[in-house]
Amino acid sequence: MLTFRTRIRFGWIAPLCILALCGVSGHAAEEADGGKKTAELKLEDLYPKKSFFGKQARGMAWSHNDRYVAYLWNAYDDKGWDLWLYDTRDRKAIRVTSPEFLLPFDRDLKEIIERYKKDREEDERRKKLSDEERKKLEEEDDKKEKERKEPRKEYGGIGEFEWAHKSDELLFTYKGDIYRFVIGKDAPVRLTRTTDGESGLKYTRDDKGFLFQRGDGVYRMSFGDPTVVQLNPALPDGLRFSGYWLAPDESKVLITGYKPSGKDRDVSYLTYRGRFAEARTTSRNVADDPFNSEQRAFIIDLNDDPKATLLNDGKPWEIWKWPAGNEMGQFVVHQEPWSPDSKKVVFATWKRTKRELEVCVADTAEKKVATIYKTTHNGEHTTPGMTNPFYTRDGSRILLLLEQSGYRHLCSLNPLTEGATQLTRGDFEVYPLKLSEDGAWELVRSSKEHPARMNLYRVDLTDGSMTRLTHRDGDYGEGVLSHDGKRVAVTFGSWKVLRELYLLPALGKKDEVAITSSHPGTFEKVHKIVAELFSFKNRHGHTVYAFIHKPAGLKKDDKRPLLIYTYGGPLGTGHSVVDGAFGGDSYLLPMYLAYKYGYICVTVDPRGSSGYGGLFGNANWEHPGVAQVEDLSDCVKYVSEQYGVDPKRVGVNGWSFGGFQTQMCLYTAPDVFTLGIAGAGPTEWQNYNNWYAGGVIGPATVGKPDDLDKFSLTKLAKNLKGDLMLLHGMEDTNVLAQDTIKVYRELLQAGKGPQVELVLDPTGGHGLGGDIKSKDRALIYESFLLRRWGPYKK
């Protein structure tokens, strides 16, 4: 039996925690909020066997004449992702593919269809059973699943699709093979049948054939012709093919390649699945390791006329090279990087250590690569990868995303004068989506109204003026513009309306037509408190955004527990405070704790978060977690001034970077934060991956781990004053479990054992999910909070 100086729980005793909670919850619920009974909501209700939420439509694309918008989706109880069409003329959705539709091409589907039918019948039968009977059957299901030797065959649906340029037909992939389907026909035509997976579908200009990617090659096939033509020659020096971008006139192709130049180190971790513990290894490129992948880009002339004079004598013309080594380099290319006349390619390059962002043009007529714009980037480390330069319709200018004002905005670059002009302006983010066919305006997605509520806008390219195209309060996804520029297909969701796919049939008007109906209607039964957005000024004057779940009967003179959820690290374009996001830790659990136990629960995006400008996104550089502690402490002050908070019961929780941030709060602001729940936090940044650590935390020098070791939480753990729970999955290969074990050891050596509880999932990964499922983790949180704080009592 394992013994430590503090409590330590492994996943296999989680049922004991559940039993203990069953004995506590009823009484605690009656005491919360002065005896008001809220026992009708149990924590288990938030983790049903079948999700509250259905699939979100994805991959939307318009047909050539804008009659149809195609998308991948399926109704709630249907497996996989099928191809659907919305007919804007007849105003109806049409399901194109299904297991039955593809049955003639896949012998496995007969068995799968029969099993799915029996599963649906069993689901209907179980609805008539008692909760206890259903729970027993679900436990039996889980046991059978664990004992299963081989995975069951499933229907995954459609991989990708592509519309023709001039007709109502499309290509799609199913299980890696390519099919052609003409709208109105009863069945598709299968075009490939190989063990290699095909992808990257594109129709030729005349719709008489198509291109696709298979392995290390780009291939062309013509309908009615059995010949398969490989377009790319073998790349030099043993490089592996990685991607392609075809010129508009199909005369040339841009190709990228890579090759390993060395081997990443192998690090060990322990598994506990057998009779004895077993050491396994995972490949890892840590902060002080060199980069071991060489990357290059080439342009290849596709002219097969024997008499033609070819670019670079028909050999791949190298336009960019990044040798492996100490520096990280990045090649950034838009999905449409070619000039309209097919003579030039525009791309961006990023040198991380030097902070150099360059925009370059490769001119095939002059066989010359020129840098037309160069700047120093000191903002968020992912922004250079979003530069994505592309030509205007007339080829006279280049549009791109830059962060030169402190926020990501749409900019215009003149290749002749090599100067960049910022088109959109303001303290908000703007993300380009699609240039209109007439070249007059760009469709963008922006946080102009509120960082938690992304909207679509029309940006006039003459003056940068922004016209709002969407009108509801909530979060709009990446809209897809019709060819005529009059309609948009886009997803929308909020905390009051679950996310669906909508058609905006007339831009500029408020009409929205719901295309999908994705959810079973069960979430409304447990959605007891709708979050409210708020913001506050931190000690430096920056605006910090958050949302709150307020318990019933909240008064300013109360002394209620305050629990804050945070992540605090950069996520590219993502963050936690989003109207319409229902994260388990960031939304559902806080809602439950506010409703059941009377806690004030707040989710905060402090400095360090993405989507709030470069100052926020780069806040961790050489001071990881420091700005966040300030902002979260200021949040405690603000909420305490607005509502009644017990200063002895102020807690913070988070996962991954949020697990690191939680510990930073407990170790460096112990008089503010008295409790923390920290999951899978990277506590030793020198052991984390080079791309992230060297881009977010600080300069990473090859062979010098001490450069980042100075930011290790093991040096701060001794300052703990409050109560702390640490959680980690033993098989986590993202943030190694040793990060938590090492900081736990420091806590023990500092005499903090009685204040710390350690929870390890023996078979769990970065988000657990082994022996500790999401429901189990939530129950462990609840038990910890009730033992340390208890419910709020008047």
C-alpha positions, -999 to +999 in steps of 0.1 A: +000+000+000+013+035-009+017+059+020+027+096+019+027+123+044-004+138+027-035+124+012-029+106-022-057+092-043-054+071-073-082+067-098-091+032-087-106+045-054-127+071-071-159+052-064-152+057-026-152+094-033-185+091-050-200+072-021-187+098+004-202+126-017-236+109-018-236+111+020-227+148+020-245+164-009-281+162+003-274+179+037-250+203+022-275+213-005-301+221+021-276+243+041-264+263+010-280+297+008-296+295+043-315+262+040-329+267+005-331+232-011-313+228-044-310+190-042-328+186-076-294+192-093-266+167-088-231+170-101-236+137-119-264+154-139-237+175-157-220+144-170-246+123-187-239+092-207-250+111-238-238+146-243-260+177-240-245+189-272-246+177-308-222+181-337-212+216-350-214+219-387-180+224-404-163+228-437-190+249-453-186+258-490-208+273-517-216+257-551-205+276-582-239+293-587-245+299-549-276+277-549-262+252-525-241+255-494-225+222-485-213+212-450-203+182-429-227+175-401-251+149-387-281+150-364-276+142-327-281+104-327-264+098-361-228+086-362-200+102-382-199+133-403-220+132-435-222+155-464-252+178-464-265+205-487-287+234-480-308+244-511-312+282-509-339+281-536-361+254-521-351+264-486-344+229-473-315+208-461-306+176-480-286+147-466-263+134-493-243+106-477-251+081-451-240+045-442-268+032-465-257+055-493-221+042-491-230+005-484-223-006-520-187+005-515-179-008-480-186-044-468-181-034-432-212-011-432-238-038-432-226-050-397-223-014-385-258-004-397-273-034-379-255-026-347-265+010-348-301+000-352-299-023-322-282+004-302-310+029-309-337+003-300-318-003-267-316+034-260-353+037-264-359+007-241-336+022-214-355+054-214-384+036-197-362+022-170-355+037-136-323+057-130-309+028-109-316+003-136-300+025-163-269+031-141-264-007-136-266-013-174-242+015-181-217+000-156-220-033-174-214-015-207-182+001-193-170-032-181-175-049-215-158-020-233-127-023-210-126-061-217-128-056-255-097-069-273-102-050-305-119-017-313-153-020-328-158-009-364-174+025-367-188+048-394-166+079-395-183+096-425-169+120-450-133+133-448-134+163-471-152+176-502-147+200-531-172+217-554-167+219-592-161+253-607-189+253-633-214+226-624-235+211-595-212+183-587-185+176-561-158+153-550-155+138-516-134+113-497-146+083-477-121+062-458-093+078-479-108+071-513-122+096-538-158+097-550-176+119-575-212+129-570-234+149-593-264+166-576-296+148-586-280+114-592-288+085-570-253+073-563-217+085-565-189+072-587-159+057-570-126+071-585-099+055-564-095+023-544-061+022-527-046+015-493-030+050-494-052+079-482-060+106-507-067+143-497-063+178-509-090+176-536-091+203-563-110+204-596-090+215-626-100+248-641-122+232-668-138+207-644-126+179-667-104+164-640-090+169-605-059+170-584-052+152-552-025+145-527-013+109-520+017+102-499+046+123-512+030+133-544+005+156-561-015+138-588-039+147-617-066+125-631-090+133-660-125+120-660-128+092-685-091+087-687-074+060-666-040+078-667-028+091-633-002+119-637+022+128-609+029+165-611+058+169-587+092+154-593+112+138-565+124+165-541+162+169-537+182+156-508+157+131-496+130+157-486+095+145-479+065+162-495+043+181-471+019+204-491+010+221-524-006+253-538-015+253-575-012+285-596-045+298-610-036+289-646-023+255-634+011+261-650+031+259-618+028+246-583+042+257-549+054+227-529+068+224-494+090+196-480+109+186-449+134+160-437+146+151-402+182+161-395+184+144-362+164+126-335+145+142-307+154+129-273+134+101-257+120+107-222+106+081-199+073+078-181+057+050-161+026+030-168+007+009-144-014-013-166+003-046-160+014-067-130+044-044-126+051-008-135+065-004-169+088+024-182+078+037-216+094+064-237+080+093-258+098+115-283+103+150-270+120+182-283+125+202-250+134+238-245+172+234-247+172+210-276+179+220-312+152+218-339+156+186-359+136+192-390+149+210-421+122+227-442+122+240-477+098+255-503+099+251-541+081+262-572+078+236-600+070+243-636+042+219-648+045+226-685+049+192-702+055+206-737+089+192-749+096+225-768+089+248-739+115+266-719+109+256-683+115+275-650+148+264-635+152+238-664+123+219-651+139+212-617+123+224-584+133+260-578+140+266-542+125+298-528+130+292-491+151+270-468+153+267-431+181+245-419+175+226-386+195+239-356+193+264-328+168+288-344+131+282-351+120+293-386+085+293-400+072+295-436+038+311-436+016+308-467-021+316-475-044+291-491-043+314-522-007+327-524-004+332-561-008+365-580-037+366-604-014+362-634+002+331-619+037+346-620+044+354-584+040+337-550+038+357-518+047+342-484+060+353-449+089+340-429+095+342-391+128+339-373+119+335-336+151+343-318+157+374-340+120+383-338+122+390-376+090+388-396+095+392-434+071+392-463+087+379-495+077+376-532+090+348-555+089+361-591+090+332-615+095+355-645+127+369-631+135+339-610+141+361-580+130+361-544+127+396-528+118+407-493+092+435-497+084+441-460+104+435-428+095+442-392+103+432-357+075+414-339+073+415-301+038+404-296+022+370-292+043+342-306+016+327-328+008+359-346+035+356-373+019+323-383-013+341-390+003+367-413-010+347-444-003+373-471-024+372-503-029+393-535-058+416-543-078+407-573-058+430-596-025+419-581-014+455-572-014+450-534-010+423-508-034+419-479-022+404-446-026+403-409-001+423-387+001+432-350+021+464-355-005+485-336-006+461-306-037+443-320-041+420-349-055+439-379-060+437-416-032+455-434-024+464-470+011+461-484+024+478-516+050+456-532+065+486-551+070+509-522+074+481-496+052+499-471+024+485-450-008+504-443-031+493-415-067+492-428-087+485-397-080+503-365-090+500-328-083+482-296-097+449-309-087+420-331-096+415-368-091+382-386-094+382-425-116+355-439-124+360-476-119+386-503-150+394-523-150+384-560-151+420-571-120+428-549-137+457-532-140+444-497-128+417-473-150+396-450-135+395-415-143+382-381-136+406-352-140+413-315-149+450-322-181+449-301-168+427-273-139+402-270-164+375-259-186+381-289-170+377-323-190+392-352-186+393-390-178+426-408-174+439-443-141+459-446-140+484-474-105+482-489-104+519-499-107+533-464-108+504-440-143+512-427-160+483-410-197+474-415-212+449-391-230+421-409-242+400-378-264+414-351-270+390-322-252+390-289-231+359-289-202+343-309-202+340-347-178+315-362-157+318-394-183+327-420-182+315-456-190+341-482-210+332-514-194+339-547-218+368-554-209+384-520-246+386-510-249+357-485-229+341-457-231+307-440-219+309-404-223+292-371-236+311-341-240+303-304-244+320-271-252+311-235-289+315-243-289+298-278-269+267-284-246+268-315-261+260-349-254+267-386-272+297-400-277+313-434-276+351-437-296+354-469-291+391-474-260+408-459-269+440-441-302+427-429-309+410-396-325+379-411-309+346-401-322+311-412-313+282-390-300+253-412-291+227-385-309+214-354-281+197-335-290+193-298-314+170-279-329+196-257-316+182-224-292+210-215-319+234-205-329+211-176-295+216-159-286+251-171-297+267-138-276+299-139-267+318-171-233+335-168-230+373-169-201+391-186-182+418-168-149+436-169-126+455-145-095+476-146-063+461-133-037+480-113-021+492-145-053+504-161-058+475-185-093+462-190-096+425-180-127+405-191-145+378-172-179+362-165-196+354-133-221+328-120-240+345-093-257+324-066-293+331-057-298+357-030-264+372-034-260+403-012-231+427-007-228+420+030-225+382+024-193+363+032-194+338+003-166+316-011-151+329-043-137+304-068-119+316-099-112+296-130-084+307-153-061+294-181-038+324-185-017+312-214-019+320-252-041+299-274-037+315-308-071+330-312-089+312-283-096+322-247-120+312-219-144+341-218-166+334-248-204+339-248-216+305-259-187+283-246-198+257-221-165+243-209-167+218-181-142+235-158-148+271-170-186+270-171-205+239-160-187+232-127-188+269-117-225+271-125-231+240-103-211+253-074-229+286-075-263+270-077-257+241-053-234+256-026-238+293-029-203+301-042-195+331-063-178+316-094-158+337-119-139+328-151-112+353-160-089+360-190-060+377-174-029+391-192-012+361-209-045+352-227-050+354-265-074+376-283-067+408-264-037+422-282+000+417-282+006+430-247-017+404-232-005+376-256+032+382-248+028+389-211+045+357-200+078+365-217+106+362-191+080+367-163+056+336-167+025+339-146+034+372-129+010+395-147-017+369-143-013+368-105-017+406-105-048+405-126-064+377-107-056+394-074-072+426-088-102+405-098-106+393-062-105+429-051-131+440-076-155+412-070-151+416-032-161+453-036-191+444-057-204+414-038-199+397-004-167+376-005-152+357+024-114+366+022-106+334+040-122+314+012-108+326-021-097+300-045-084+295-080-083+265-104-071+257-138-057+230-161-024+227-181-011+263-182-040+270-158-025+244-135+008+263-136-011+296-130-030+282-101+002+273-083+017+306-091-012+323-074-009+300-043+029+304-041+033+342-049+000+357-035-007+333-006-025+361+014-050+365-014-056+329-026-063+304+002-071+274-020-061+260-054-069+231-076-041+227-102-043+201-130-014+190-151+006+222-148+041+225-164+062+233-134+096+230-150+096+250-183+130+237-194+114+203-198+085+215-219+085+216-258+108+240-275+082+256-297+061+267-268+087+273-241+110+293-264+081+312-278+061+320-247+083+317-216+117+331-225+149+326-247+157+289-249+194+283-255+206+249-268+223+230-241+214+254-214+183+243-194+191+267-166+179+296-188+144+285-181+149+266-149+148+299-131+110+300-138+104+266-122+077+264-096+099+241-075+116+272-063+084+288-051+065+259-036+078+266-001+057+298+000+024+278+001+000+289+029-033+276+018-048+243+007-038+228-027-049+199-047-026+186-075-038+164-103-020+146-131-023+117-155+006+093-152+006+087-190+006+124-199+031+129-227+023+166-232+031+178-197+050+150-180+036+137-146+071+143-132+063+180-133+037+175-106+056+149-087+087+171-084+067+201-071+049+178-047+082+166-034+093+202-028+061+208-009+067+178+012+102+188+020+089+223+030+065+208+055+034+215+035+022+180+034-010+184+054-021+212+031-017+192-001-037+165-018-023+146-048-046+129-073-030+107-099-048+089-128-027+057-133-038+055-170-047+091-177-033+115-203-030+152-203-067+157-196-069+125-175-096+102-190-080+070-180-094+056-147-105+091-138-132+103-162-146+139-163-173+131-139-149+114-115-126+145-116-156+168-109-166+147-079-131+148-066-131+186-069-165+188-051-153+166-023-121+187-018-141+219-017-167+206+007-140+193+031-119+225+029-146+251+027-181+235+029-211+252+014-220+288+020-240+294+051-257+327+061 
